[in-house]
Amino acid sequence: MERKIRFVQYGCGKMSRFLMRYAIEKGAEILAAFDLNPAVIGKDIAELSGAPCKGITVSDAKDISRTLGELKPDVCIIATRSTVAELKEIFSACAKNGVNAIATCEEALYPWNSSPDLTAELDALAKAGGCTLCGSGYPDLYWGTLITTLAGSAHKITRIKGSSSYNVEDYGIALAQGHGAGLSIAEFKKQIGNYNSLSSSQIKALVEKGEYIPSYMWNQNGWLCSRLGLTVVSQVQKCVPHTCDHDLHSSTLDMTIKAGVAVGMSAIVTTETAEGITLETECIGKVYTPEEFDKNEWTLCGEPDITLVVNRPATVELTCATIVNRLPQLIDAEPGYITTEKMPVNEYRVKPLNCYVTAK
């Protein structure tokens, strides 16, 4: 592509300041930015991102569909909520206007195993609009490509065990609430842990009705199985609250979480496959104490055993850089809802982003 990639930013919270700056520094041109928060609407994006792009102010998100039709950007970068249902409106607006879209939304990475009907609906809209929809971010690489690449050095794999922790303070209020931070244990069990005793078949029935809320590893296991060519036989999930023995302040929730109240949770997903490989994956999202830090640890059990540990990853920055580096592949991908395990392995972009786009 000879000209710059043109993009709009949807959602101007904590993540967007990196997304906008990274995209601009990689040679993309921002055309507009949108948010629902009155405190952000009207602000110059240079103030929000630190990028040299003065003159563009954040617009009310209610105008997004009309503006997409007028501006015709190549890409919409979405950094808002964590479920595909919550992104249906913006994904649909992008698809109907023929605008490629990529989201930080964790479920969006592989929603086929959690929201199949809605994903199929979005897939049809994107195909009709001649554009591509997908999700990406930290899990795309650190829970995905990194693991499947390591698998290429194994002779035999019987089990894949993964654990990743992150501070919910870094990602905004929607993610913190989704992890149960601030809920009493009774509230947590009722709102989040109410599916813990369900069998794989019972969960599947809820998924087919569109009534199941997955953890991030639920979708990640689907992504990994798809990439590795594994056939899922069963999959279950358990959500377990984490507490602290002393009061802990959350700036994101703007509250002090009392001792014994949930500061977040572990979501543990177990997937059995027809090929005999079991996946046991856990994501731990909570409000950290001062001594805690992010950690990503994976083990491939077999011949030989392979273990990878990443301590203190800059998860926010890695999420945003992964998404920005994916933009050329997003533009080049076939129309539809195309999950990233079907795209080439993500790469570092030395040249401006448009140099990597082959589509006209």
KAZISUL-V171234 format. One record per residue. SS is DSSP state (2 for helix, 1 for strand, 0 for the rest). Layout:
ss: [SS | SS]
This chain:
ss: [0 | 0 | 0 | 0 | 0 | 1 | 1 | 1 | 1 | 1 | 0 | 0 | 0 | 0 | 0 | 2 | 2 | 2 | 2 | 2 | 2 | 2 | 2 | 2 | 2 | 0 | 0 | 0 | 1 | 1 | 1 | 1 | 1 | 1 | 1 | 0 | 0 | 0 | 0 | 0 | 0 | 0 | 0 | 1 | 2 | 2 | 2 | 2 | 2 | 0 | 0 | 0 | 0 | 0 | 0 | 0 | 1 | 1 | 1 | 1 | 2 | 2 | 2 | 2 | 2 | 2 | 2 | 2 | 2 | 2 | 2 | 0 | 0 | 0 | 1 | 1 | 1 | 1 | 0 | 0 | 0 | 0 | 0 | 2 | 2 | 2 | 2 | 2 | 2 | 2 | 2 | 2 | 2 | 2 | 2 | 2 | 0 | 0 | 0 | 1 | 1 | 1 | 1 | 0 | 0 | 0 | 2 | 2 | 2 | 0 | 2 | 2 | 2 | 0 | 0 | 2 | 2 | 2 | 2 | 2 | 2 | 2 | 2 | 2 | 2 | 2 | 2 | 2 | 2 | 0 | 0 | 1 | 1 | 1 | 1 | 0 | 0 | 2 | 2 | 2 | 2 | 2 | 2 | 2 | 2 | 2 | 2 | 2 | 2 | 2 | 2 | 0 | 0 | 0 | 0 | 1 | 1 | 1 | 1 | 1 | 1 | 1 | 1 | 1 | 1 | 1 | 1 | 2 | 2 | 2 | 0 | 0 | 2 | 2 | 2 | 2 | 2 | 2 | 0 | 0 | 0 | 0 | 0 | 0 | 2 | 2 | 2 | 2 | 2 | 2 | 2 | 0 | 2 | 2 | 2 | 0 | 0 | 0 | 0 | 2 | 2 | 2 | 2 | 2 | 2 | 2 | 2 | 2 | 2 | 0 | 0 | 0 | 0 | 0 | 0 | 2 | 2 | 2 | 2 | 2 | 2 | 2 | 2 | 2 | 2 | 2 | 2 | 2 | 0 | 0 | 0 | 1 | 1 | 1 | 1 | 1 | 1 | 1 | 1 | 1 | 1 | 1 | 1 | 0 | 0 | 0 | 0 | 1 | 1 | 1 | 0 | 0 | 0 | 0 | 1 | 1 | 1 | 0 | 0 | 0 | 0 | 1 | 1 | 1 | 1 | 1 | 1 | 1 | 1 | 1 | 1 | 1 | 1 | 0 | 0 | 0 | 0 | 1 | 1 | 1 | 1 | 1 | 1 | 1 | 1 | 1 | 0 | 0 | 0 | 0 | 0 | 0 | 0 | 0 | 1 | 1 | 1 | 1 | 1 | 1 | 1 | 1 | 1 | 0 | 0 | 1 | 1 | 1 | 1 | 1 | 1 | 0 | 0 | 0 | 2 | 2 | 2 | 2 | 2 | 2 | 2 | 2 | 2 | 2 | 2 | 2 | 2 | 2 | 2 | 2 | 2 | 2 | 0 | 0 | 0 | 1 | 1 | 0 | 0 | 2 | 2 | 2 | 0 | 0 | 0 | 0 | 0 | 0 | 0 | 0 | 0 | 0 | 2 | 2 | 2 | 2 | 0 | 0 | 0 | 0]
